[in-house]
Amino acid sequence: MNQYDVIIVGAGPAGSCAAFELAKCGIKTLLLDKKQMVGSPNHCGEGISSNCMQELNLSIDMPWIVNEVSGGRLIFSNDTSVTFKQRGFCINRPEFDRHLLKRATDASAEIRTEMKVTEIERETDGWTVKTKTERFRSSYLVGAGGPRCPVAVSLGQRHPLLPAYQYKFKMKAKQHPHVHSNWLDFYHSEAFPGGYAWVFPRGDEVAIGGGSIHHLKQKLDPFCRQMGFDPKDAIKKEGGPIPFLKKPCRIVFPRALLVGDAGGFTYPLTKGGVHGAVWSGKIAGQLISKAIHQSDDRLIRGFKRLVRQHPSRKRSHLMMPLTFFNFKNEAFHCIGNIMDGLEFHNFPIVRFFAEVSRAPSLSALRGIMYAAIIQQHYKKTKHFSW
């Protein structure tokens, strides 16, 4: 049987960052990934913030960066919008994933692809991981295999999921009325219950996608046409589920940790997961390395405390978007009327009370109140926003 100090299931950003931290400290580390090529197919909108780049200590001239943006905009169906300014980048996600993996393997981590985990067994002093063809054993185990991670499932953690899907189109002209090269646009309306739609500029391409709990494909095609793109002209179609937690999941087990999407580390308001994956994987790798060097497996219990600042670890942060994403247009319009043309960190008290005085319904009043709640949520958690 193949023996390792640590086995990491999933070689995405979370798994590769954990592997890098372990391998550079001399820990014998194995990454298992079910895909033939790590990073493909892509399951996300492919945007990361400058905070995420700093977390990785990476320069902004990386070849997988396709466009730089100033931040994002929440756009409502009455043509109002609010911006959040945070420098970031649209990336080639498969190349980004492979860059992080190479960094881990250069540090001596081992990668085995096309290894779908079929069974996981807990032992007195570690774990046995089985695939269709091989068995591996380790002292510690990290679940980094995405929202349906087999490690998380074997440990009893099955996350509610939000279906997400996107099209990529070639830009036929440099200027387009619905594509703004400097902004990631998030469209909120009752057409996408439980989620939202997005338009991300990617240089000579544009990604148009959405997430919704109901009939996503039926909603996304008309949205693409509304943006001026025919779904039949898409050069690529891709998608996958996103964790949609209502309460923090368990992430610490005897000699095992869950990171990235497997641990629910997505930002509640945008559902962006790359920064949370990188950050949680890095902390997990450092903590397990310390536990191994000090021969004290109790040290990994500190993982829960070390990651508590992430908004996915607080129930109040998780519950707020569940209400927001299911608003009717009337409520979204009230939020837009209050915040239109402003940055998220500014809150216009005069507009707020003016909108309260003319609220046409209880639904609208809820939207008005949520404008204040969302603004406070963002101020407290913006470091991880995407």
N, C-alpha and C positions, 0 to 999 in steps of 0.2 A: 504493500500500500504506500502511496506517495505521502510523505510526511512534511508538513509546513508549520511554521509558527502561526501564521494567519492566512486564512482563505477569505477572499473578497468575492462575492457573487455580484457581478455587474461591473463593466469596465467603462462606464460613462464618467462624467466629471466627478461625481462623489467618490466612486470606487477608485479612479485613477489618482485623485488627490490623497485619499487615505493610503493607497499603495506607495505613493511617492514619499510620504512622511515616514512610513514604516521602513521601506527599503533603504533610504538614506541613513537610517540608524542601524543598519546591519540585520534587520529582521527578515527572516526567510518568508517571502510573501508570494502568494499565488492569486492571480486574477482569473476568474472564470467568466466567460461571456457567451451567450447563446448564439450571437450573430456571427456570420462568416467574416464580416468586416465591421469593426467597432465604429459606431457613429452613424451607420446606415441601416435602415432608413431613418430619416430625421423625424422627430415627433414634437417639435416645438417651433415657436415663432422666430427663434434665432436672434434674440436681442440680449445684450449684457451691458451692465452699467460700468462706469469708470471705477466704482467701488469694488466690483468683482475683479476687474483687472488688477487693482492694487492688492487685493487679497492674494492673487496669484503671482504678484511681483512681475507682471509682464508689461512690455512696452507697447505703445499704440501703433507700431509699424509692423505688426504681425501680418503675414500673408493671408490669413483667414478672415481679416477684417474687410468687409465690403463697403461699409458706409459709416460715417460718424454722424451722430445726432445730438441735439441739445437737450432732449428729454422727450416727454410724451404729452398728449392732449386727450382729455376725456371729451368726447363730442356727443351731444344729445340730438334727438330728432327734430328739435325746433331751431337747429343751427346755432345753438349756444355752445360754448366750450370753456374748459378750464385747463391750464397747463401745469405740469410739474417739471421744473427745470433740473435735470440731472444728466450730465454728459454721459453718453454711452455709445454703443456700437452695434450695428447689424453685422452678423458674422456668418461664415460658412460653418454651420454647426458640426457636420461630420469631420471637417478638417480640424476644428477646435478640439473635438473629442480625441482625435488621433494625436494631436499635439500634446495633450495632457497625458495620454497613455505612453507616448514615447519618453516623456520626462520620467515617468515611473519606471519603465523598463531600462532606461539608461542608468537609473539608480540601483538596478539589479532585481527589480520585481519581475516575476515570470507571468506571462499571459498565455492562456489557452482559449482559443476561440472555438465556435461551434460546439460548445459544451453546455447543453441544456441540463440544468439540475433537475433530477427526478425524485431525489429523496434526501432528507437531512436527518441525521440521528444525533441526539445529545448523548455524550458519554461523561464519565466522572470528571475527567480532566481535559475535556475538549469536545470536538465535533467530528463527525464523519459525513462527508458530502459525496453523494453518488450521482453520476451521470449515466447515460445509456451504456457507456463503454468502460468507464473507469471509476475508481474509488479514491478519495483523497481524505487525509486526516489533518486536523490542525488543533492547536491549543485555543485559538480565538477565531471568531467568525464575524464578518461584517456583511450585512445585507445592503447592497447598493444597486439592486436590479430593477429600479423603477417602481411605478405604482402597483405592479403585480409581482413584485419581487418574491421568488420562492422562499427566501429566508423569512421574510415578513409573514407570508402565508403559513409557513410551518410553525411559526411562533404565535399564531392566532390573530395576526393583524391584517384584516381585509379592509382596505380603504374604500369609501364611496368614491366613485369616479365621475368626472365630467368629460364627455366626448369632445374632442377638438379636432379640427380639420382645416387645412389651408391649401390654396392654389398658388402657384407662382406663374407670373406672366412676364414676358419681355416688354420693356418699355419701348413704345414705338416713337416717342418724342421725349425730349429732355423735360418739357413742361407738361404737367397734367393737372387738371383742376382738383382732383381728389388724392393726389400723391404729393406729399410735401417732403422734400429730401432731408429736411432738418428735424422732422418730428416723427415719432411713433404715434399713430392715431388709434385710439380705442373708442369704438362706437357703442354707446349704451342706449338700448331701447327695449320695449316689451317684445320685439321680434325675436330676441335671443334670451328667453327666460333661463335664469340660472347662470348666465354667462355674458358674453359680449362678442362683438366682431372687431377685427383689427385690420389696419393697412400699414404695412412696414416697408419703407423705401430701401431698396437693395442695389443702389447704383443703377445698372442698366436693367434691373428686374424690380418687381414689386411682389410682395407676399400679401395675399388677402385671405384671411381666415376667420374662424369663429369657434366659440364653444357654447354649447347649449344642452339643456337636459331633455329637450323635445325636438325631434325632426330636424336635426342640424343640417343635413344635406339640402332639405327643402327650403331652409331659410338662407343658406349660404349662396346658392346659385343666384337668386334674385338680388342679393346684396352686391355680388360681383358686378352684375349688370348695372345696378344703381351707381356703382363706382366707375362705370365705363369700360368694363372688361367682360368678355364673353367666356364663360367657363370652358367652352369648347376649344378656346385658344390657349388654355393653360399648358405650360411646358412641363409642369410637375404637379402631382397631387400627393399629399402626405398628411399623416395625422396620427393621433393616438390619445389615450386617456390621460387626464390630469387628476391628481388627488384633490378631493373636495371634502375635507374633513369638517365635522361639526364640533369636535373636541380634540385636544391633543392625544395622539396615540402613544402607546408604550414604545420606547426606543431602547431601553436598557434591559438586558437579560443576562443570565449567568454566562460569562465569557463571550457575549455577543452584543453587537450594537446595530441599529438601523440608521442609515444616513440617506440624504437626498430625498427623492420622491418616496422611497421605501419607508422613510421615517416621517413623511408628510411635510418636509421642509420647503413648502411653496409659499410665496407671499400672498396673503389672503385677498388683497384687492385686485391684483393683476394676474395672479396664478403663475407668475414667473418663478422658475425653479432652479435656474443655473447657479445664481449666487448662493442660495441656500444649500445647494448640493456641494459646491466647492468648499464653502465654509464648514459645513457639518462633517464632510469627509476629512478635511484637514485636521479638525479637532479630534475626531475619532482616531486617526492614525497616530497623532501625538500622544494621546492618552493610552492607547494599547501598547505603544512602544515603551512608555514609562512603566506600565504594569508588568511587561515582560522583563525589563531590565532590573526592576525591583522585586521580581518574583512575588507579586501581590495582585491577584486578579480582582481584588475588591476595589482597586483604584478606578476601574472603568465605571463604577457607579456614579462617579463625579460627572459623567457625560451629561446627564440630565440637568445638572446645575450649570454647567459651562455653556449650554446652548439655550438657556431659558430666555435670553434676550431676543431670540428670533420670534416674530409675531405668530408663527404657527404653534408656538408652545403656550399660548394664552387663549382660553376659550372665548373671551370677550372679543379678541381680534378675529377669531374664526367665524363667530356668529354674525358680526356686523355685515360682511359682504353677502351672507346668505339672504339677508333682507334686501340689501341694496340691489343685488342682481335680479331680484324678482319684482322690482317696482314696475308700475304701469307708467306709460309715457307722461301722464299728468304729473307724477311725482318727479320724474327725471327733468321735466321742463322747469319745475320750480327750482330745482338745484341749479340748473343752467342759468336761470334768470338771476339768481343770487351771485353766482361765481363767474358769469360770462366775462371773458377777456382778462381774467385775473390769474395769478399764480396760486397754487394750492395753499401756500403758507400764509397768504393774505385772506382775512375773513372780513367782508364788508358788513358791519353791524347795521348800517342804515338800510342797505338793500334787504338784509335779513328781516328786519321788522316790517318793512314795506311789503314784502312778500307774505309774511304772516297775516297782515291786516286784510289782504285780498285773497287768501287761500280759498279756493272754491269748494274744497271737500276735505274729509279726513285723510284721504290718500295723499292729497297734495300737501297737507300739513305735515304728514310723516316725512315726505321728501324734503321739506324745508328743514325740519329738525335734523334729518340725516346729513344735510349739507354741513352742519356744524360738527357732527360726530365724525364724519369721514375726514374732515380737515384736521381734527385732533388726532385721529388714527394715523394719518399720513405723517404728521409732524413727529410723532413718537417712533415711527417705524421706517422712515424713508430710506435709511441706510440699506435695507434689504429689498427695496421696492421692485427692482428688476435686475 
